[in-house]
């Protein structure tokens, strides 16, 4: 849940940060892809 919320917040404020977060935490790509 934390990962999904973080990605959503970053997308609204700064999409670039969301992309970096995905690269830094690739151990859980499914949740990121669903929200992205």
N, C-alpha and C positions, 0 to 999 in steps of 0.2 A: 504493500500500500504506500509506503513512504516513497519508493521509487516512482510510482505512478503519479503521486501528487507533485513531487519535485519536478518531474518532467513537464507536467501541465503548467505549473507556475513559471518555470523557465521559458516555456514556449511563449507565454503571453508577454513576459517582461523582456526576455532576450533569447531569441531562437538559437543564436550562436552558442550560448552557454548550454542549452539542452543538448546540442550535438556533442560538445566536449564531454558532458556528463555521460553520455552514452558510450563514448570511446573509453572513458576512464573506468566505467563499470560494465564491461561486456559480459559479465557472468550472469546477467539476467536480462537478455535482449527481448524475450517474449513480452514482458510487461511494457517495456519501452515501445515496442512496435505496436502493441494494441492501442496505447494512448497516443502514439505519434500518428 
